[in-house]
């Protein structure tokens, strides 16, 4: 099973659920495409007032589905297409959605998970949630647009630790960094996210959309020169070794 992105509607609130059983909701390529289509559809819904983004089964999202990686990551065109046409296209669709997005974060919020959460306006997490992007262990960097997104949401210090030292942090540390609005008992996260969504849905919808347009306009674009060479590492020994070691469940040798 490649996982799925499910959508449920309750009045003016939509619930978008990442669901990949047995993989802590790790994002497959199919899920990235579904996430993009989901938010492109939601963005056309004039009656929508809030979206709750959540994971199934006690985890938000543990990252990317690494079992798929050997099939496309080791040649620059395929690697670039994956990050720009699938991952970033999905994240951009979330960022372009003009209704408020609330992230309900439980358990693992790693790599792709922290990127998806970074697209949300309000983030609530359970006290046992864990955050990071330990892809240094896999021999590759975070794509530039994705790194800019995460750095803007969690701050420079944490972003550098996550990417350079494979740092993993608890919910309280992310709250102190300003990434999370609240840290709650794990059993209370679902109710708190729903209550916050209902509060937003009861406020002026046009004002919310205009505020989000303002926030979007304040985001600075990345320089084109950085993007031009961003995926040159595709066929590098480190990239191949990191992914091979993960799949073989052994420590990488860099």
Secondary structure, 3 states (H helix, E strand, C coil): CCCEEEEEEECCEEEEEEECCCCCCCECHHHHHHHHHHHHHHCCCCCCCEEEEEECCCCCECCECHHHHHHCCCCHHHHHHHHHHHHHHHHHHHHHCCCEEEEEECCEEECHHHHHHHCCCEEEEECCCEEECCHHHHCCCCCHHHHHHHHHHHCHHHHHHHHHCCCEEEHHHHHHCCCCCEEECHHHHHHHHHHHHHHHHCCCHHHHHHHHHHHHHCCCCCCHHHHHCCCCCCCCHHHHHHHHHHHHCCCCCC
